[in-house]
């Protein structure tokens, strides 16, 4: 097994944090344009291979149908066929349905006694409650509340590599500790302005991510630090997916799919360069697929599923 994190990774992460603090706009645009779609496709392939054998074909087909519904809703929003509130509602509805699938997996802990069985039952119960809450919010929630939930989930999603690396066939606890320290940096960034030090950024722009614009309306005084922390967490997510996780196995070995993914990424990068604001909602379709895939898979891992 290759070393998941080499000696230069610490220096790279420190430099990345500094860049997110002093040159936030360029870092955000460059990272999303160059690495946005590759990391989505690589993570989708990695999760599928890492879970091979312990989530059945029927489960994946059901999840695929749910995610296709989410993709159609986001495409409809991008094309102007659906209003923002309806698109947000579909986001929450589909995530609720995806979490509901957690209750359908066969748990390897179900036959055990003690804390293992109790933990599996509690995880199933939590997934069921979240599923009901999200489905209800998607059907009856108001736009402001739905946006709040989607934004919080989008920001939390950046930290999922801390859990995903535990699905790797080969555990690397040193890499896990390094990732834990790295992902603590965005949280430190949030506290630095309390000492009077603020990041070097411009005023909020239309091309900023929805999360940062939402923060501007909720906590206007902290938007710069939150945006810096958000971009750093996003870049750390890219590094974890593109560098760390493949080194822990399984490696994506299908050259045809890899070539297709690289070509699609090049097209997306060119579209970003031509019209970033107009293209980003289209990229959000792919981003939504992989983000909504992570939560049910991670909950299934907590339940402890049996090989089928």
C-alpha positions in Angstrom: 0.0 0.0 0.0 1.3 3.4 -0.9 1.8 5.9 1.9 -1.5 7.9 2.1 0.2 11.1 3.2 3.8 12.0 2.4 6.2 14.4 4.1 5.1 17.3 2.0 1.4 17.1 2.7 1.7 19.1 5.9 3.4 22.0 4.1 0.9 21.8 1.3 -2.1 22.0 3.7 -0.5 24.9 5.6 0.1 26.7 2.3 -3.5 26.0 1.2 -4.9 27.4 4.4 -2.8 30.6 3.9 -4.0 30.9 0.3 -7.6 30.5 1.4 -7.0 33.4 3.8 -5.2 35.9 1.5 -6.5 35.0 -2.0 -9.9 33.5 -1.4 -11.6 34.3 -4.7 -8.9 32.9 -7.0 -8.5 29.8 -4.9 -12.2 29.1 -4.9 -12.6 29.6 -8.7 -9.5 27.6 -9.6 -10.2 24.7 -7.2 -13.8 24.3 -8.3 -13.0 24.8 -12.0 -10.1 22.3 -12.1 -11.0 19.8 -9.4 -14.7 20.1 -8.9 -16.0 17.5 -11.3 -13.0 15.1 -11.0 -13.4 14.8 -7.3 -17.2 14.1 -7.7 -16.6 11.3 -10.2 -13.7 9.8 -8.3 -15.6 9.8 -5.1 -18.6 8.2 -6.7 -16.5 5.4 -8.1 -14.5 5.0 -4.9 -17.6 4.6 -2.7 -19.2 2.1 -5.2 -16.0 -0.1 -5.1 -15.5 0.3 -1.3 -19.0 -0.9 -0.6 -19.0 -3.7 -3.2 -20.4 -6.8 -1.7 -22.1 -5.3 1.4 -24.8 -3.3 -0.2 -27.1 -5.3 -2.6 -27.9 -4.6 -6.2 -31.6 -3.8 -5.3 -30.4 -1.3 -2.7 -28.2 0.5 -5.2 -31.0 0.5 -7.9 -33.4 2.1 -5.4 -30.8 4.7 -4.4 -30.0 5.4 -8.1 -33.7 6.0 -8.8 -33.9 8.5 -5.9 -30.8 10.3 -6.9 -32.1 10.4 -10.5 -35.1 12.2 -9.2 -32.9 14.7 -7.4 -30.9 15.2 -10.6 -34.0 15.9 -12.7 -35.2 18.4 -10.1 -31.9 20.3 -10.2 -31.8 20.2 -14.0 -35.3 21.5 -14.0 -34.2 24.4 -11.7 -31.2 25.1 -14.0 -33.4 25.1 -17.1 -36.1 27.3 -15.4 -38.8 24.6 -15.3 -38.9 24.5 -11.5 -39.0 27.3 -9.1 -36.3 27.6 -6.3 -38.7 26.5 -3.6 -39.8 23.4 -5.4 -36.2 22.5 -6.2 -35.3 22.8 -2.6 -38.2 20.7 -1.5 -37.1 18.0 -3.9 -33.6 18.1 -2.5 -34.9 17.5 1.0 -37.5 14.9 -0.2 -34.9 12.8 -2.1 -32.4 12.9 0.8 -35.2 11.8 3.2 -36.0 8.9 0.9 -32.4 8.0 0.6 -32.0 7.9 4.4 -35.1 5.8 4.6 -33.2 3.1 2.6 -30.9 2.6 5.6 -33.7 0.7 7.4 -33.7 -1.8 4.6 -30.2 -3.1 4.9 -29.4 -6.4 6.7 -27.2 -5.6 9.7 -24.3 -7.9 10.6 -24.8 -6.6 14.1 -28.5 -7.6 14.3 -27.5 -11.1 15.4 -25.2 -9.9 18.0 -26.2 -8.9 21.5 -25.1 -6.0 23.7 -23.9 -2.6 22.5 -23.5 -3.7 18.9 -27.1 -4.5 18.4 -28.3 -1.5 20.4 -26.0 0.8 18.3 -27.5 -0.6 15.1 -31.0 -0.1 16.3 -30.3 3.5 17.4 -28.7 4.3 14.1 -31.7 2.9 12.2 -34.0 4.9 14.5 -32.0 8.1 13.9 -32.1 7.5 10.1 -35.8 6.9 10.2 -36.5 10.1 12.2 -34.2 12.1 9.9 -35.9 10.6 6.8 -39.4 11.6 8.1 -38.2 15.1 9.1 -36.6 15.7 5.7 -39.6 14.3 3.7 -41.9 16.4 5.8 -39.8 19.5 5.3 -39.5 18.9 1.6 -43.3 18.6 1.3 -44.5 21.4 3.6 -41.5 23.5 4.5 -41.1 27.2 3.6 -38.3 28.3 1.4 -36.2 29.9 4.1 -36.3 26.9 6.3 -35.5 24.5 3.5 -32.6 26.6 2.4 -31.2 26.6 6.0 -31.3 22.8 6.1 -29.7 22.4 2.6 -26.9 24.9 3.4 -26.0 23.2 6.7 -25.9 19.8 5.0 -23.8 21.2 2.2 -21.3 22.7 4.6 -21.2 19.5 6.8 -20.7 17.4 3.7 -17.2 18.8 3.3 -16.1 16.9 6.4 -17.3 13.5 5.3 -13.8 12.2 4.3 -13.1 11.9 8.0 -15.7 9.0 8.0 -15.3 7.8 4.4 -11.6 6.8 5.0 -12.8 4.3 7.5 -14.6 2.4 4.7 -11.3 1.8 3.0 -10.2 -1.8 2.7 -6.9 -0.9 4.4 -7.0 1.4 7.4 -4.2 4.0 7.8 -4.5 5.5 11.3 -1.7 7.9 10.6 -3.5 9.3 7.6 -6.7 9.5 9.6 -5.0 11.5 12.4 -3.5 13.9 9.8 -6.9 14.4 8.2 -8.4 15.1 11.5 -5.8 17.8 12.2 -6.2 19.2 8.7 -10.0 19.5 8.9 -9.6 21.2 12.3 -8.0 24.2 10.4 -11.3 25.5 8.9 -12.8 25.5 12.5 -9.7 27.5 13.6 -10.3 30.0 10.8 -13.8 30.7 12.2 -12.2 31.7 15.6 -9.3 33.8 14.3 -11.5 36.9 13.6 -12.3 37.0 17.3 -8.7 38.2 17.7 -9.2 41.0 15.3 -7.5 39.3 12.3 -9.7 39.0 9.2 -9.1 37.3 5.8 -8.3 39.3 2.7 -11.4 39.1 0.6 -13.6 41.3 -1.5 -17.2 42.1 -0.8 -19.7 39.3 -1.5 -20.2 38.7 -5.2 -22.9 36.9 -7.2 -20.5 34.1 -8.1 -19.9 33.2 -4.4 -21.3 29.8 -3.4 -24.9 29.8 -2.0 -23.5 28.9 1.5 -21.5 32.1 1.7 -24.3 34.3 0.4 -26.6 32.6 2.9 -24.2 33.4 5.7 -24.0 37.0 4.5 -27.8 37.3 5.2 -27.6 35.5 8.6 -24.3 36.6 10.1 -23.1 39.4 7.9 -20.1 40.2 10.1 -18.6 36.7 9.8 -19.1 36.0 6.1 -15.4 36.5 5.1 -14.1 34.0 7.7 -16.9 31.5 7.0 -16.2 31.7 3.3 -12.5 31.1 3.9 -13.2 28.2 6.2 -15.7 26.8 3.7 -13.3 26.9 0.7 -10.4 25.4 2.8 -12.7 22.5 3.9 -13.8 22.0 0.2 -10.1 21.9 -0.9 -9.2 19.5 1.8 -12.1 17.3 0.6 -10.6 17.4 -2.9 -7.3 16.3 -1.5 -8.7 13.5 0.5 -10.7 12.1 -2.4 -8.1 12.5 -5.1 -5.0 11.7 -3.2 -5.6 10.0 0.2 -8.6 7.7 -0.4 -7.3 6.0 -3.6 -4.1 5.1 -1.8 -6.1 3.3 0.8 -7.8 1.2 -1.9 -9.7 0.3 -3.8 -8.1 2.0 -6.8 -10.3 3.0 -9.7 -8.8 0.7 -12.4 -11.2 1.1 -15.3 -9.2 3.2 -17.8 -12.1 3.8 -20.2 -14.2 5.4 -17.4 -11.2 7.3 -16.1 -10.6 8.8 -19.6 -14.3 9.6 -20.0 -14.3 11.3 -16.5 -11.2 13.4 -17.5 -12.8 14.5 -20.7 -16.0 15.4 -18.9 -14.0 17.4 -16.4 -12.1 19.2 -19.1 -15.5 20.2 -20.7 -16.8 21.4 -17.4 -13.7 23.4 -16.7 -14.0 25.1 -20.1 -17.7 25.8 -19.4 -16.7 27.3 -16.1 -14.1 29.6 -17.8 -16.7 30.7 -20.4 -19.6 31.3 -18.0 -19.0 30.5 -14.4 -22.3 31.8 -13.0 -24.4 30.1 -15.6 -22.5 26.8 -15.5 -22.3 26.3 -11.7 -26.0 25.3 -11.3 -25.3 22.5 -13.9 -22.3 21.4 -11.9 -24.6 21.4 -8.8 -26.4 18.4 -10.4 -23.3 16.2 -10.1 -22.3 17.7 -6.8 -25.8 16.9 -5.4 -25.6 13.3 -6.5 -22.4 12.5 -4.7 -23.3 14.6 -1.6 -26.7 12.9 -1.2 -25.0 9.5 -1.8 -22.6 9.9 1.1 -25.1 10.3 4.0 -27.0 7.0 3.5 -23.8 5.0 2.8 -22.2 6.3 6.0 -25.3 5.5 8.0 -25.3 2.0 6.5 -21.7 1.6 7.7 -22.7 2.7 11.2 -25.6 0.1 11.2 -23.1 -2.6 10.2 -24.4 -4.4 7.1 -23.8 -8.0 6.1 -22.4 -9.2 2.9 -25.0 -10.3 0.4 
